[in-house]
Amino acid sequence: AMRCQEEREVCNALMGLGNVCFSVGEHEIAIEMYEESLHLALKSGQKKRADSLKYNIGNVYWALGNFDEAANQYGKSYHDFGLKKDACSLLSGYLKMWAADGCQAHTYFNVQLFG
């Protein structure tokens, strides 16, 4: 079994690999790297790192056009910040509108979610 410090180092390395894969358009591999890193982050008690990884996974799904899953992942990453219960469905709608016309959707999102 890996020690906690080793788990953190592997977690960081996997996250870095996920970032590289995402940046070159290897989205499926990026998700795999982020999910493996997330598993280690949760196992080793790295809550902030786990939230960052959920957000990164959301970014990959957004890039793939899967706005519902992107919203789900973003919602998981911000769970501790007290968003409204329906934040994920609202965020999904926001992402779809943003893909169509950014500024107006962004204003709608801020008013509905944070207003």
Beta strands, then each sheet from edge to edge (+ up, - down):
end
